């Protein structure tokens, strides 16, 4: 069969202008974007007009500064108030799912590149970090507080990816490699470590982690506290009552289809789905005094630690942060009913929120500091507080934050 020049040219033209499924999706998506932008402009017309007038009537700035300020303010307004923003994100995620996209790059923040694992779970992609230097900083911290007679344990929180085979083809994640280097270097410098990745390796990943969030589940944190409690009892004579390790002494409350985690929010409810949220409360009497950077509450565990507003019927609420309400520079929990006389300091990232909450039920006093927000000398703080032990718990997705490893 022969194809003449004319037929060949027609085939090339057809191929060039063929409307593919991807092009149709792109056209529809762009139309939706354009429509929402137009609607936002009309609905925010008076606000935009007021901003323009205020900026250009300001005699203290030149023309270039006026344009920069107007651009910045307009961008902020569109980012925060664009009409149908949540629905727009949902549509975006649905499009990515239809196109079978399993890697979504964030051009503004590479620490927030999203990957859909082969098991359907979502995670942020982690880059390679200089963990030797970070480990050396931790070793120096331990040396400083050991000189005061205070023991120290570094606790490696688990990670959502257990094996790189769970990653889509061609995608690389360095979280576990970073953690391995950190622990190896710490052990070489005689720093006591606990690797919770090993402790949870037999637990199904979907039981250990939220699908749409980078945090461990609340029950996973509870089990982690049980493991650490056993170590503190056996090696440091804490004598914590085994009563507190029994999950039967707690209420487990489940909210069905009520949660869209930190990763899920970036891609909408249709990309990774909406999931159940489960949290844990003691069913025994508690009396605590909780000081969150000057905000003091007295009462039961539920009244002082749980922030109930975050448990309302809204999938976009950060329900994971219902323990304490989020990250604070310093939290002081005094347990009025504890028979223990032990004091614990936990240096933590957000994985410490439920972890420290449950551990506080087992000691006389527990304090947390979050170095991302804490100002001042951590070493002097520890020397003044004189805890019976210092625990540091970090998860691999926080390794890129340099301030977590800078100690003064």
Secondary structure, 3 states (H helix, E strand, C coil): CCCCHHHHHHHHHHHHHCCCHHHHHHHHHHHHHHHHHHHHHHHCHHHHHHHHHHHHCCCCCCHHHHHHHHHHHHHHHHHHHCCCHHHHHHHHHHHHHHCCCCEECCCCCHHHCEEECCCCCEEECCCCCCHHHHHHHHHHHHHHHHCCCCEEEEEECCCCCCCHHHCCCCCCCCHHHHHHHHHHHHHHCCCCEEEHHHHCCCCCHHHHECCCCCCECHHHHHHHHHHHHHHHHHHHCCCCCHHHHCHHHEEEEEEEEEECCCCHHHHCHHHHCCEEEEEEEECCCCCEEEEECCEEEEECHHHHCECHHHHCCCCCCCHHHHECCCCCCEEEEEECCCCCCCEEEEEECCCHHHHHHHHHHHCCEEEEECCCCCCCCHHHHHHHHCCCEEEEEECHHHCCCHHHHCCC
